[in-house]
């Protein structure tokens, strides 16, 4: 029983540490979305339509 509670503690610690490092938007946050939109708009402007 002691081992499982210790594992749970480390899981909670790892989760909390991950949030403190990466924030809540770990994978695709607002900054990523804005950056991606700008990249696509720039790519679209640079392509030549025939």
mmCIF entry with sequence, helices, sheets and N, C-alpha, C, O atoms, coordinates in Angstrom:
data_MODEL
# 
_entry.id   MODEL 
# 
_entity.id                         1 
_entity.type                       polymer 
_entity.pdbx_number_of_molecules   1 
# 
_entity_poly.entity_id                      1 
_entity_poly.type                           'polypeptide(L)' 
_entity_poly.nstd_linkage                   no 
_entity_poly.nstd_monomer                   no 
_entity_poly.pdbx_seq_one_letter_code       
;(UNK)(UNK)(UNK)(UNK)(UNK)(UNK)(UNK)(UNK)(UNK)(UNK)(UNK)(UNK)(UNK)(UNK)(UNK)(UNK)
(UNK)(UNK)(UNK)(UNK)(UNK)(UNK)(UNK)(UNK)(UNK)(UNK)(UNK)(UNK)(UNK)(UNK)(UNK)(UNK)
(UNK)(UNK)(UNK)(UNK)(UNK)(UNK)(UNK)(UNK)(UNK)(UNK)(UNK)(UNK)(UNK)(UNK)(UNK)(UNK)
(UNK)(UNK)
;
_entity_poly.pdbx_seq_one_letter_code_can   XXXXXXXXXXXXXXXXXXXXXXXXXXXXXXXXXXXXXXXXXXXXXXXXXX 
_entity_poly.pdbx_strand_id                 A 
# 
loop_
_entity_poly_seq.entity_id 
_entity_poly_seq.num 
_entity_poly_seq.mon_id 
_entity_poly_seq.hetero 
1 1  UNK n 
1 2  UNK n 
1 3  UNK n 
1 4  UNK n 
1 5  UNK n 
1 6  UNK n 
1 7  UNK n 
1 8  UNK n 
1 9  UNK n 
1 10 UNK n 
1 11 UNK n 
1 12 UNK n 
1 13 UNK n 
1 14 UNK n 
1 15 UNK n 
1 16 UNK n 
1 17 UNK n 
1 18 UNK n 
1 19 UNK n 
1 20 UNK n 
1 21 UNK n 
1 22 UNK n 
1 23 UNK n 
1 24 UNK n 
1 25 UNK n 
1 26 UNK n 
1 27 UNK n 
1 28 UNK n 
1 29 UNK n 
1 30 UNK n 
1 31 UNK n 
1 32 UNK n 
1 33 UNK n 
1 34 UNK n 
1 35 UNK n 
1 36 UNK n 
1 37 UNK n 
1 38 UNK n 
1 39 UNK n 
1 40 UNK n 
1 41 UNK n 
1 42 UNK n 
1 43 UNK n 
1 44 UNK n 
1 45 UNK n 
1 46 UNK n 
1 47 UNK n 
1 48 UNK n 
1 49 UNK n 
1 50 UNK n 
# 
_struct_asym.id          A 
_struct_asym.entity_id   1 
# 
loop_
_struct_conf.conf_type_id 
_struct_conf.id 
_struct_conf.pdbx_PDB_helix_id 
_struct_conf.beg_label_comp_id 
_struct_conf.beg_label_asym_id 
_struct_conf.beg_label_seq_id 
_struct_conf.pdbx_beg_PDB_ins_code 
_struct_conf.end_label_comp_id 
_struct_conf.end_label_asym_id 
_struct_conf.end_label_seq_id 
_struct_conf.pdbx_end_PDB_ins_code 
_struct_conf.beg_auth_comp_id 
_struct_conf.beg_auth_asym_id 
_struct_conf.beg_auth_seq_id 
_struct_conf.end_auth_comp_id 
_struct_conf.end_auth_asym_id 
_struct_conf.end_auth_seq_id 
_struct_conf.pdbx_PDB_helix_class 
_struct_conf.details 
_struct_conf.pdbx_PDB_helix_length 
HELX_P HELX_P1 AA1 UNK A 2  ? UNK A 22 ? UNK A 2  UNK A 22 1 ? 21 
HELX_P HELX_P2 AA2 UNK A 30 ? UNK A 46 ? UNK A 30 UNK A 46 1 ? 17 
# 
_struct_conf_type.id          HELX_P 
_struct_conf_type.criteria    ? 
_struct_conf_type.reference   ? 
# 
loop_
_atom_site.group_PDB 
_atom_site.id 
_atom_site.type_symbol 
_atom_site.label_atom_id 
_atom_site.label_alt_id 
_atom_site.label_comp_id 
_atom_site.label_asym_id 
_atom_site.label_entity_id 
_atom_site.label_seq_id 
_atom_site.pdbx_PDB_ins_code 
_atom_site.Cartn_x 
_atom_site.Cartn_y 
_atom_site.Cartn_z 
_atom_site.occupancy 
_atom_site.B_iso_or_equiv 
_atom_site.pdbx_formal_charge 
_atom_site.auth_seq_id 
_atom_site.auth_comp_id 
_atom_site.auth_asym_id 
_atom_site.auth_atom_id 
_atom_site.pdbx_PDB_model_num 
ATOM 1   N N  . UNK A 1 1  ? 0.816  -1.185 0.000   1.00 0.00 ? 1  UNK A N  1 
ATOM 2   C CA . UNK A 1 1  ? 0.000  0.000  0.000   1.00 0.00 ? 1  UNK A CA 1 
ATOM 3   C C  . UNK A 1 1  ? 0.867  1.258  0.000   1.00 0.00 ? 1  UNK A C  1 
ATOM 4   O O  . UNK A 1 1  ? 0.529  2.250  -0.646  1.00 0.00 ? 1  UNK A O  1 
ATOM 5   N N  . UNK A 1 2  ? 1.960  1.214  0.711   1.00 0.00 ? 2  UNK A N  1 
ATOM 6   C CA . UNK A 1 2  ? 2.849  2.370  0.783   1.00 0.00 ? 2  UNK A CA 1 
ATOM 7   C C  . UNK A 1 2  ? 3.442  2.695  -0.584  1.00 0.00 ? 2  UNK A C  1 
ATOM 8   O O  . UNK A 1 2  ? 3.579  3.863  -0.947  1.00 0.00 ? 2  UNK A O  1 
ATOM 9   N N  . UNK A 1 3  ? 3.794  1.651  -1.343  1.00 0.00 ? 3  UNK A N  1 
ATOM 10  C CA . UNK A 1 3  ? 4.415  1.860  -2.652  1.00 0.00 ? 3  UNK A CA 1 
ATOM 11  C C  . UNK A 1 3  ? 3.440  2.535  -3.609  1.00 0.00 ? 3  UNK A C  1 
ATOM 12  O O  . UNK A 1 3  ? 3.832  3.442  -4.343  1.00 0.00 ? 3  UNK A O  1 
ATOM 13  N N  . UNK A 1 4  ? 2.181  2.112  -3.615  1.00 0.00 ? 4  UNK A N  1 
ATOM 14  C CA . UNK A 1 4  ? 1.217  2.716  -4.535  1.00 0.00 ? 4  UNK A CA 1 
ATOM 15  C C  . UNK A 1 4  ? 0.951  4.182  -4.190  1.00 0.00 ? 4  UNK A C  1 
ATOM 16  O O  . UNK A 1 4  ? 0.739  4.997  -5.089  1.00 0.00 ? 4  UNK A O  1 
ATOM 17  N N  . UNK A 1 5  ? 0.959  4.523  -2.910  1.00 0.00 ? 5  UNK A N  1 
ATOM 18  C CA . UNK A 1 5  ? 0.756  5.927  -2.547  1.00 0.00 ? 5  UNK A CA 1 
ATOM 19  C C  . UNK A 1 5  ? 1.970  6.767  -2.936  1.00 0.00 ? 5  UNK A C  1 
ATOM 20  O O  . UNK A 1 5  ? 1.835  7.940  -3.283  1.00 0.00 ? 5  UNK A O  1 
ATOM 21  N N  . UNK A 1 6  ? 3.146  6.166  -2.875  1.00 0.00 ? 6  UNK A N  1 
ATOM 22  C CA . UNK A 1 6  ? 4.361  6.871  -3.280  1.00 0.00 ? 6  UNK A CA 1 
ATOM 23  C C  . UNK A 1 6  ? 4.361  7.089  -4.796  1.00 0.00 ? 6  UNK A C  1 
ATOM 24  O O  . UNK A 1 6  ? 4.765  8.147  -5.276  1.00 0.00 ? 6  UNK A O  1 
ATOM 25  N N  . UNK A 1 7  ? 3.907  6.084  -5.539  1.00 0.00 ? 7  UNK A N  1 
ATOM 26  C CA . UNK A 1 7  ? 3.816  6.223  -6.995  1.00 0.00 ? 7  UNK A CA 1 
ATOM 27  C C  . UNK A 1 7  ? 2.817  7.318  -7.349  1.00 0.00 ? 7  UNK A C  1 
ATOM 28  O O  . UNK A 1 7  ? 3.078  8.131  -8.236  1.00 0.00 ? 7  UNK A O  1 
ATOM 29  N N  . UNK A 1 8  ? 1.689  7.345  -6.671  1.00 0.00 ? 8  UNK A N  1 
ATOM 30  C CA . UNK A 1 8  ? 0.676  8.380  -6.910  1.00 0.00 ? 8  UNK A CA 1 
ATOM 31  C C  . UNK A 1 8  ? 1.252  9.768  -6.632  1.00 0.00 ? 8  UNK A C  1 
ATOM 32  O O  . UNK A 1 8  ? 0.965  10.718 -7.361  1.00 0.00 ? 8  UNK A O  1 
ATOM 33  N N  . UNK A 1 9  ? 2.053  9.885  -5.592  1.00 0.00 ? 9  UNK A N  1 
ATOM 34  C CA . UNK A 1 9  ? 2.692  11.163 -5.272  1.00 0.00 ? 9  UNK A CA 1 
ATOM 35  C C  . UNK A 1 9  ? 3.587  11.612 -6.423  1.00 0.00 ? 9  UNK A C  1 
ATOM 36  O O  . UNK A 1 9  ? 3.546  12.774 -6.829  1.00 0.00 ? 9  UNK A O  1 
ATOM 37  N N  . UNK A 1 10 ? 4.395  10.693 -6.948  1.00 0.00 ? 10 UNK A N  1 
ATOM 38  C CA . UNK A 1 10 ? 5.300  11.048 -8.039  1.00 0.00 ? 10 UNK A CA 1 
ATOM 39  C C  . UNK A 1 10 ? 4.546  11.371 -9.318  1.00 0.00 ? 10 UNK A C  1 
ATOM 40  O O  . UNK A 1 10 ? 4.963  12.249 -10.073 1.00 0.00 ? 10 UNK A O  1 
ATOM 41  N N  . UNK A 1 11 ? 3.442  10.675 -9.576  1.00 0.00 ? 11 UNK A N  1 
ATOM 42  C CA . UNK A 1 11 ? 2.621  10.996 -10.742 1.00 0.00 ? 11 UNK A CA 1 
ATOM 43  C C  . UNK A 1 11 ? 2.049  12.401 -10.621 1.00 0.00 ? 11 UNK A C  1 
ATOM 44  O O  . UNK A 1 11 ? 2.062  13.164 -11.587 1.00 0.00 ? 11 UNK A O  1 
ATOM 45  N N  . UNK A 1 12 ? 1.550  12.743 -9.449  1.00 0.00 ? 12 UNK A N  1 
ATOM 46  C CA . UNK A 1 12 ? 1.013  14.087 -9.219  1.00 0.00 ? 12 UNK A CA 1 
ATOM 47  C C  . UNK A 1 12 ? 2.107  15.142 -9.352  1.00 0.00 ? 12 UNK A C  1 
ATOM 48  O O  . UNK A 1 12 ? 1.883  16.213 -9.915  1.00 0.00 ? 12 UNK A O  1 
ATOM 49  N N  . UNK A 1 13 ? 3.287  14.830 -8.830  1.00 0.00 ? 13 UNK A N  1 
ATOM 50  C CA . UNK A 1 13 ? 4.405  15.765 -8.925  1.00 0.00 ? 13 UNK A CA 1 
ATOM 51  C C  . UNK A 1 13 ? 4.798  15.981 -10.386 1.00 0.00 ? 13 UNK A C  1 
ATOM 52  O O  . UNK A 1 13 ? 5.024  17.112 -10.814 1.00 0.00 ? 13 UNK A O  1 
ATOM 53  N N  . UNK A 1 14 ? 4.876  14.895 -11.142 1.00 0.00 ? 14 UNK A N  1 
ATOM 54  C CA . UNK A 1 14 ? 5.258  14.994 -12.549 1.00 0.00 ? 14 UNK A CA 1 
ATOM 55  C C  . UNK A 1 14 ? 4.236  15.816 -13.328 1.00 0.00 ? 14 UNK A C  1 
ATOM 56  O O  . UNK A 1 14 ? 4.608  16.652 -14.151 1.00 0.00 ? 14 UNK A O  1 
ATOM 57  N N  . UNK A 1 15 ? 2.972  15.585 -13.075 1.00 0.00 ? 15 UNK A N  1 
ATOM 58  C CA . UNK A 1 15 ? 1.912  16.343 -13.736 1.00 0.00 ? 15 UNK A CA 1 
ATOM 59  C C  . UNK A 1 15 ? 2.011  17.830 -13.379 1.00 0.00 ? 15 UNK A C  1 
ATOM 60  O O  . UNK A 1 15 ? 1.935  18.686 -14.260 1.00 0.00 ? 15 UNK A O  1 
ATOM 61  N N  . UNK A 1 16 ? 2.178  18.130 -12.110 1.00 0.00 ? 16 UNK A N  1 
ATOM 62  C CA . UNK A 1 16 ? 2.278  19.526 -11.664 1.00 0.00 ? 16 UNK A CA 1 
ATOM 63  C C  . UNK A 1 16 ? 3.505  20.208 -12.251 1.00 0.00 ? 16 UNK A C  1 
ATOM 64  O O  . UNK A 1 16 ? 3.445  21.366 -12.664 1.00 0.00 ? 16 UNK A O  1 
ATOM 65  N N  . UNK A 1 17 ? 4.604  19.493 -12.284 1.00 0.00 ? 17 UNK A N  1 
ATOM 66  C CA . UNK A 1 17 ? 5.832  20.062 -12.840 1.00 0.00 ? 17 UNK A CA 1 
ATOM 67  C C  . UNK A 1 17 ? 5.669  20.326 -14.339 1.00 0.00 ? 17 UNK A C  1 
ATOM 68  O O  . UNK A 1 17 ? 6.109  21.359 -14.842 1.00 0.00 ? 17 UNK A O  1 
ATOM 69  N N  . UNK A 1 18 ? 5.043  19.400 -15.038 1.00 0.00 ? 18 UNK A N  1 
ATOM 70  C CA . UNK A 1 18 ? 4.795  19.594 -16.467 1.00 0.00 ? 18 UNK A CA 1 
ATOM 71  C C  . UNK A 1 18 ? 3.956  20.827 -16.732 1.00 0.00 ? 18 UNK A C  1 
ATOM 72  O O  . UNK A 1 18 ? 4.238  21.584 -17.661 1.00 0.00 ? 18 UNK A O  1 
ATOM 73  N N  . UNK A 1 19 ? 2.932  21.034 -15.928 1.00 0.00 ? 19 UNK A N  1 
ATOM 74  C CA . UNK A 1 19 ? 2.100  22.230 -16.099 1.00 0.00 ? 19 UNK A CA 1 
ATOM 75  C C  . UNK A 1 19 ? 2.878  23.501 -15.807 1.00 0.00 ? 19 UNK A C  1 
ATOM 76  O O  . UNK A 1 19 ? 2.684  24.516 -16.477 1.00 0.00 ? 19 UNK A O  1 
ATOM 77  N N  . UNK A 1 20 ? 3.755  23.456 -14.814 1.00 0.00 ? 20 UNK A N  1 
ATOM 78  C CA . UNK A 1 20 ? 4.519  24.658 -14.484 1.00 0.00 ? 20 UNK A CA 1 
ATOM 79  C C  . UNK A 1 20 ? 5.546  24.985 -15.561 1.00 0.00 ? 20 UNK A C  1 
ATOM 80  O O  . UNK A 1 20 ? 5.859  26.154 -15.784 1.00 0.00 ? 20 UNK A O  1 
ATOM 81  N N  . UNK A 1 21 ? 6.068  23.967 -16.228 1.00 0.00 ? 21 UNK A N  1 
ATOM 82  C CA . UNK A 1 21 ? 7.065  24.191 -17.274 1.00 0.00 ? 21 UNK A CA 1 
ATOM 83  C C  . UNK A 1 21 ? 6.408  24.603 -18.582 1.00 0.00 ? 21 UNK A C  1 
ATOM 84  O O  . UNK A 1 21 ? 6.804  25.594 -19.195 1.00 0.00 ? 21 UNK A O  1 
ATOM 85  N N  . UNK A 1 22 ? 5.413  23.851 -19.006 1.00 0.00 ? 22 UNK A N  1 
ATOM 86  C CA . UNK A 1 22 ? 4.827  24.064 -20.324 1.00 0.00 ? 22 UNK A CA 1 
ATOM 87  C C  . UNK A 1 22 ? 3.545  24.873 -20.306 1.00 0.00 ? 22 UNK A C  1 
ATOM 88  O O  . UNK A 1 22 ? 3.079  25.294 -21.364 1.00 0.00 ? 22 UNK A O  1 
ATOM 89  N N  . UNK A 1 23 ? 2.974  25.098 -19.171 1.00 0.00 ? 23 UNK A N  1 
ATOM 90  C CA . UNK A 1 23 ? 1.704  25.801 -19.094 1.00 0.00 ? 23 UNK A CA 1 
ATOM 91  C C  . UNK A 1 23 ? 0.554  24.859 -19.406 1.00 0.00 ? 23 UNK A C  1 
ATOM 92  O O  . UNK A 1 23 ? 0.745  23.654 -19.576 1.00 0.00 ? 23 UNK A O  1 
ATOM 93  N N  . UNK A 1 24 ? -0.623 25.416 -19.478 1.00 0.00 ? 24 UNK A N  1 
ATOM 94  C CA . UNK A 1 24 ? -1.795 24.576 -19.727 1.00 0.00 ? 24 UNK A CA 1 
ATOM 95  C C  . UNK A 1 24 ? -1.899 24.160 -21.180 1.00 0.00 ? 24 UNK A C  1 
ATOM 96  O O  . UNK A 1 24 ? -2.497 23.128 -21.484 1.00 0.00 ? 24 UNK A O  1 
ATOM 97  N N  . UNK A 1 25 ? -1.328 24.942 -22.084 1.00 0.00 ? 25 UNK A N  1 
ATOM 98  C CA . UNK A 1 25 ? -1.409 24.638 -23.514 1.00 0.00 ? 25 UNK A CA 1 
ATOM 99  C C  . UNK A 1 25 ? -0.171 23.873 -23.944 1.00 0.00 ? 25 UNK A C  1 
ATOM 100 O O  . UNK A 1 25 ? 0.682  24.395 -24.662 1.00 0.00 ? 25 UNK A O  1 
ATOM 101 N N  . UNK A 1 26 ? -0.088 22.641 -23.501 1.00 0.00 ? 26 UNK A N  1 
ATOM 102 C CA . UNK A 1 26 ? 1.116  21.853 -23.729 1.00 0.00 ? 26 UNK A CA 1 
ATOM 103 C C  . UNK A 1 26 ? 1.324  21.559 -25.207 1.00 0.00 ? 26 UNK A C  1 
ATOM 104 O O  . UNK A 1 26 ? 2.430  21.728 -25.721 1.00 0.00 ? 26 UNK A O  1 
ATOM 105 N N  . UNK A 1 27 ? 0.291  21.126 -25.888 1.00 0.00 ? 27 UNK A N  1 
ATOM 106 C CA . UNK A 1 27 ? 0.476  20.674 -27.261 1.00 0.00 ? 27 UNK A CA 1 
ATOM 107 C C  . UNK A 1 27 ? 0.186  21.770 -28.273 1.00 0.00 ? 27 UNK A C  1 
ATOM 108 O O  . UNK A 1 27 ? 1.102  22.230 -28.955 1.00 0.00 ? 27 UNK A O  1 
ATOM 109 N N  . UNK A 1 28 ? -1.036 22.190 -28.384 1.00 0.00 ? 28 UNK A N  1 
ATOM 110 C CA . UNK A 1 28 ? -1.401 23.197 -29.372 1.00 0.00 ? 28 UNK A CA 1 
ATOM 111 C C  . UNK A 1 28 ? -2.106 24.339 -28.664 1.00 0.00 ? 28 UNK A C  1 
ATOM 112 O O  . UNK A 1 28 ? -3.327 24.342 -28.510 1.00 0.00 ? 28 UNK A O  1 
ATOM 113 N N  . UNK A 1 29 ? -1.321 25.296 -28.245 1.00 0.00 ? 29 UNK A N  1 
ATOM 114 C CA . UNK A 1 29 ? -1.885 26.430 -27.528 1.00 0.00 ? 29 UNK A CA 1 
ATOM 115 C C  . UNK A 1 29 ? -2.209 27.574 -28.461 1.00 0.00 ? 29 UNK A C  1 
ATOM 116 O O  . UNK A 1 29 ? -2.098 27.459 -29.682 1.00 0.00 ? 29 UNK A O  1 
ATOM 117 N N  . UNK A 1 30 ? -2.605 28.664 -27.871 1.00 0.00 ? 30 UNK A N  1 
ATOM 118 C CA . UNK A 1 30 ? -2.992 29.850 -28.634 1.00 0.00 ? 30 UNK A CA 1 
ATOM 119 C C  . UNK A 1 30 ? -1.808 30.420 -29.413 1.00 0.00 ? 30 UNK A C  1 
ATOM 120 O O  . UNK A 1 30 ? -1.968 30.857 -30.552 1.00 0.00 ? 30 UNK A O  1 
ATOM 121 N N  . UNK A 1 31 ? -0.632 30.418 -28.808 1.00 0.00 ? 31 UNK A N  1 
ATOM 122 C CA . UNK A 1 31 ? 0.551  30.939 -29.502 1.00 0.00 ? 31 UNK A CA 1 
ATOM 123 C C  . UNK A 1 31 ? 0.874  30.098 -30.730 1.00 0.00 ? 31 UNK A C  1 
ATOM 124 O O  . UNK A 1 31 ? 1.214  30.635 -31.784 1.00 0.00 ? 31 UNK A O  1 
ATOM 125 N N  . UNK A 1 32 ? 0.768  28.776 -30.591 1.00 0.00 ? 32 UNK A N  1 
ATOM 126 C CA . UNK A 1 32 ? 1.037  27.888 -31.719 1.00 0.00 ? 32 UNK A CA 1 
ATOM 127 C C  . UNK A 1 32 ? 0.037  28.149 -32.839 1.00 0.00 ? 32 UNK A C  1 
ATOM 128 O O  . UNK A 1 32 ? 0.401  28.197 -34.014 1.00 0.00 ? 32 UNK A O  1 
ATOM 129 N N  . UNK A 1 33 ? -1.223 28.317 -32.461 1.00 0.00 ? 33 UNK A N  1 
ATOM 130 C CA . UNK A 1 33 ? -2.273 28.553 -33.444 1.00 0.00 ? 33 UNK A CA 1 
ATOM 131 C C  . UNK A 1 33 ? -2.007 29.841 -34.215 1.00 0.00 ? 33 UNK A C  1 
ATOM 132 O O  . UNK A 1 33 ? -2.105 29.860 -35.442 1.00 0.00 ? 33 UNK A O  1 
ATOM 133 N N  . UNK A 1 34 ? -1.675 30.909 -33.509 1.00 0.00 ? 34 UNK A N  1 
ATOM 134 C CA . UNK A 1 34 ? -1.383 32.185 -34.166 1.00 0.00 ? 34 UNK A CA 1 
ATOM 135 C C  . UNK A 1 34 ? -0.173 32.074 -35.088 1.00 0.00 ? 34 UNK A C  1 
ATOM 136 O O  . UNK A 1 34 ? -0.188 32.583 -36.208 1.00 0.00 ? 34 UNK A O  1 
ATOM 137 N N  . UNK A 1 35 ? 0.871  31.409 -34.611 1.00 0.00 ? 35 UNK A N  1 
ATOM 138 C CA . UNK A 1 35 ? 2.079  31.241 -35.414 1.00 0.00 ? 35 UNK A CA 1 
ATOM 139 C C  . UNK A 1 35 ? 1.786  30.437 -36.678 1.00 0.00 ? 35 UNK A C  1 
ATOM 140 O O  . UNK A 1 35 ? 2.284  30.766 -37.754 1.00 0.00 ? 35 UNK A O  1 
ATOM 141 N N  . UNK A 1 36 ? 0.986  29.393 -36.549 1.00 0.00 ? 36 UNK A N  1 
ATOM 142 C CA . UNK A 1 36 ? 0.647  28.547 -37.696 1.00 0.00 ? 36 UNK A CA 1 
ATOM 143 C C  . UNK A 1 36 ? -0.189 29.314 -38.717 1.00 0.00 ? 36 UNK A C  1 
ATOM 144 O O  . UNK A 1 36 ? 0.023  29.173 -39.922 1.00 0.00 ? 36 UNK A O  1 
ATOM 145 N N  . UNK A 1 37 ? -1.129 30.116 -38.249 1.00 0.00 ? 37 UNK A N  1 
ATOM 146 C CA . UNK A 1 37 ? -1.944 30.924 -39.159 1.00 0.00 ? 37 UNK A CA 1 
ATOM 147 C C  . UNK A 1 37 ? -1.065 31.896 -39.931 1.00 0.00 ? 37 UNK A C  1 
ATOM 148 O O  . UNK A 1 37 ? -1.231 32.062 -41.139 1.00 0.00 ? 37 UNK A O  1 
ATOM 149 N N  . UNK A 1 38 ? -0.128 32.542 -39.234 1.00 0.00 ? 38 UNK A N  1 
ATOM 150 C CA . UNK A 1 38 ? 0.781  33.474 -39.902 1.00 0.00 ? 38 UNK A CA 1 
ATOM 151 C C  . UNK A 1 38 ? 1.636  32.763 -40.943 1.00 0.00 ? 38 UNK A C  1 
ATOM 152 O O  . UNK A 1 38 ? 1.859  33.293 -42.032 1.00 0.00 ? 38 UNK A O  1 
ATOM 153 N N  . UNK A 1 39 ? 2.116  31.563 -40.616 1.00 0.00 ? 39 UNK A N  1 
ATOM 154 C CA . UNK A 1 39 ? 2.911  30.790 -41.574 1.00 0.00 ? 39 UNK A CA 1 
ATOM 155 C C  . UNK A 1 39 ? 2.100  30.462 -42.821 1.00 0.00 ? 39 UNK A C  1 
ATOM 156 O O  . UNK A 1 39 ? 2.599  30.590 -43.938 1.00 0.00 ? 39 UNK A O  1 
ATOM 157 N N  . UNK A 1 40 ? 0.863  30.043 -42.638 1.00 0.00 ? 40 UNK A N  1 
ATOM 158 C CA . UNK A 1 40 ? 0.018  29.687 -43.779 1.00 0.00 ? 40 UNK A CA 1 
ATOM 159 C C  . UNK A 1 40 ? -0.328 30.904 -44.624 1.00 0.00 ? 40 UNK A C  1 
ATOM 160 O O  . UNK A 1 40 ? -0.371 30.814 -45.851 1.00 0.00 ? 40 UNK A O  1 
ATOM 161 N N  . UNK A 1 41 ? -0.575 32.045 -43.978 1.00 0.00 ? 41 UNK A N  1 
ATOM 162 C CA . UNK A 1 41 ? -0.869 33.265 -44.728 1.00 0.00 ? 41 UNK A CA 1 
ATOM 163 C C  . UNK A 1 41 ? 0.345  33.715 -45.526 1.00 0.00 ? 41 UNK A C  1 
ATOM 164 O O  . UNK A 1 41 ? 0.214  34.142 -46.673 1.00 0.00 ? 41 UNK A O  1 
ATOM 165 N N  . UNK A 1 42 ? 1.519  33.623 -44.928 1.00 0.00 ? 42 UNK A N  1 
ATOM 166 C CA . UNK A 1 42 ? 2.749  34.007 -45.616 1.00 0.00 ? 42 UNK A CA 1 
ATOM 167 C C  . UNK A 1 42 ? 3.013  33.082 -46.804 1.00 0.00 ? 42 UNK A C  1 
ATOM 168 O O  . UNK A 1 42 ? 3.401  33.536 -47.881 1.00 0.00 ? 42 UNK A O  1 
ATOM 169 N N  . UNK A 1 43 ? 2.800  31.799 -46.600 1.00 0.00 ? 43 UNK A N  1 
ATOM 170 C CA . UNK A 1 43 ? 2.983  30.825 -47.673 1.00 0.00 ? 43 UNK A CA 1 
ATOM 171 C C  . UNK A 1 43 ? 2.004  31.094 -48.811 1.00 0.00 ? 43 UNK A C  1 
ATOM 172 O O  . UNK A 1 43 ? 2.362  30.981 -49.984 1.00 0.00 ? 43 UNK A O  1 
ATOM 173 N N  . UNK A 1 44 ? 0.777  31.447 -48.464 1.00 0.00 ? 44 UNK A N  1 
ATOM 174 C CA . UNK A 1 44 ? -0.240 31.731 -49.467 1.00 0.00 ? 44 UNK A CA 1 
ATOM 175 C C  . UNK A 1 44 ? 0.113  32.988 -50.258 1.00 0.00 ? 44 UNK A C  1 
ATOM 176 O O  . UNK A 1 44 ? -0.113 33.032 -51.467 1.00 0.00 ? 44 UNK A O  1 
ATOM 177 N N  . UNK A 1 45 ? 0.657  34.002 -49.606 1.00 0.00 ? 45 UNK A N  1 
ATOM 178 C CA . UNK A 1 45 ? 1.048  35.229 -50.294 1.00 0.00 ? 45 UNK A CA 1 
ATOM 179 C C  . UNK A 1 45 ? 2.212  34.983 -51.248 1.00 0.00 ? 45 UNK A C  1 
ATOM 180 O O  . UNK A 1 45 ? 2.276  35.578 -52.323 1.00 0.00 ? 45 UNK A O  1 
ATOM 181 N N  . UNK A 1 46 ? 3.125  34.111 -50.856 1.00 0.00 ? 46 UNK A N  1 
ATOM 182 C CA . UNK A 1 46 ? 4.303  33.855 -51.671 1.00 0.00 ? 46 UNK A CA 1 
ATOM 183 C C  . UNK A 1 46 ? 4.022  32.946 -52.860 1.00 0.00 ? 46 UNK A C  1 
ATOM 184 O O  . UNK A 1 46 ? 4.785  32.939 -53.826 1.00 0.00 ? 46 UNK A O  1 
ATOM 185 N N  . UNK A 1 47 ? 2.953  32.191 -52.803 1.00 0.00 ? 47 UNK A N  1 
ATOM 186 C CA . UNK A 1 47 ? 2.646  31.315 -53.936 1.00 0.00 ? 47 UNK A CA 1 
ATOM 187 C C  . UNK A 1 47 ? 2.002  32.140 -55.045 1.00 0.00 ? 47 UNK A C  1 
ATOM 188 O O  . UNK A 1 47 ? 1.244  33.075 -54.787 1.00 0.00 ? 47 UNK A O  1 
ATOM 189 N N  . UNK A 1 48 ? 2.315  31.778 -56.263 1.00 0.00 ? 48 UNK A N  1 
ATOM 190 C CA . UNK A 1 48 ? 1.797  32.521 -57.411 1.00 0.00 ? 48 UNK A CA 1 
ATOM 191 C C  . UNK A 1 48 ? 0.628  31.752 -58.015 1.00 0.00 ? 48 UNK A C  1 
ATOM 192 O O  . UNK A 1 48 ? 0.729  30.565 -58.321 1.00 0.00 ? 48 UNK A O  1 
ATOM 193 N N  . UNK A 1 49 ? -0.476 32.459 -58.176 1.00 0.00 ? 49 UNK A N  1 
ATOM 194 C CA . UNK A 1 49 ? -1.655 31.847 -58.775 1.00 0.00 ? 49 UNK A CA 1 
ATOM 195 C C  . UNK A 1 49 ? -1.593 32.061 -60.280 1.00 0.00 ? 49 UNK A C  1 
ATOM 196 O O  . UNK A 1 49 ? -1.266 33.149 -60.754 1.00 0.00 ? 49 UNK A O  1 
ATOM 197 N N  . UNK A 1 50 ? -1.905 31.033 -61.005 1.00 0.00 ? 50 UNK A N  1 
ATOM 198 C CA . UNK A 1 50 ? -1.884 31.151 -62.473 1.00 0.00 ? 50 UNK A CA 1 
ATOM 199 C C  . UNK A 1 50 ? -3.270 31.049 -63.035 1.00 0.00 ? 50 UNK A C  1 
ATOM 200 O O  . UNK A 1 50 ? -3.450 31.126 -64.250 1.00 0.00 ? 50 UNK A O  1 
# 
